[in-house]
Amino acid sequence: MLVVKVELWPAGSSALRQPLGTMHIGNVSNLADLSDYQVIVMETANALTGTPPGIAKFSVLAHARRQRVWALLQRACGEAMMAEWTDL
């Protein structure tokens, strides 16, 4: 499983960091060359955009695993933008 944590570090200071969200990406196809992934994303409330905290679950299907991790993250982020989010 891949876990991605997104934090804001105002002025580059870890002491002032603020969590923004997390993404959990799990392979559900036994590490096949073309793999399917189950993804769960969570966001904290965002005062700037006015969005409440939320969660979404979706799949990334038929991803060619033998690429850099950034290719999977790009696909998962694209799906997150189109996912149906549930307010927490």
N, C-alpha and C positions, 0 to 999 in steps of 0.2 A: 504494500500500500504506500502510496505517496501522500504526504501531508504538506500542504502549502499554507503558510501563515502570512497574512498581509498586515503590516503595521505601519503607522505614520510616525516618523521620528522628527518632530519639529526641530529645526536648526541642526539636524543630525545628532541630536542628543538621545541616547537610549534611556536616560532617566525620565524623559518626557514622552516616551513612546505611548501610542494609543492603538489598541487592536482595531482593525477594520473588518477582517474576515478570515475564514479558513476554507480550504478545499481538501476533501479526502477523495482520492482516486484509487479504486481497487480493481485489479484484474479479475475478471470472472470467467476466463476462458482458458485456464491452465497454461498460460504463457505461450499461447499459439502465436505463430508469426503474424497473423492478422488477429488481433485481440479485441475483445469487448471489455469495457470498463463501466463500473457503476460509480457515480460521482455524487457526493453530497457537499453542498456549499452552504456556508452560513455567513451572514453579514451582521454587523452591529448597526444600531441606529445611526443615521447620518443627518446631523442638523443642517449641513450645508445644502443637501438635496431634499431634505424633508422626508426621507424614507425611514420607515420603522425597521427594527431588526427583523431578519427573515431567514428562511431556509428554503432550499430547492434540492430536489433529487432528480437525476436524469442519467442517461447512458451515453457513452461514446462508443460507437460500433465500428468494427472492422478497421481498427487502427493498426498500421504497420509498426510493430514494436521495435524494429531495428533502426530506429531514428533517435535523434537526440531527445532528451526528456522535454525540451522546449516545444517540440512538435505536438506532443500529447497535451501539454499545458495549454498551448494555443487552441487546440480543438476543444478542450474542456472549457476554456474561458469563452469561446464562441457559443457553445451550447448553454453556458450559464446566462449569457445575455438574452437568449431566447426562451429560457426555462420559465415555468410557472412557479412563482415564488409564493410562499405562505408566510404571512406576518406572524411574528412571535409575540 
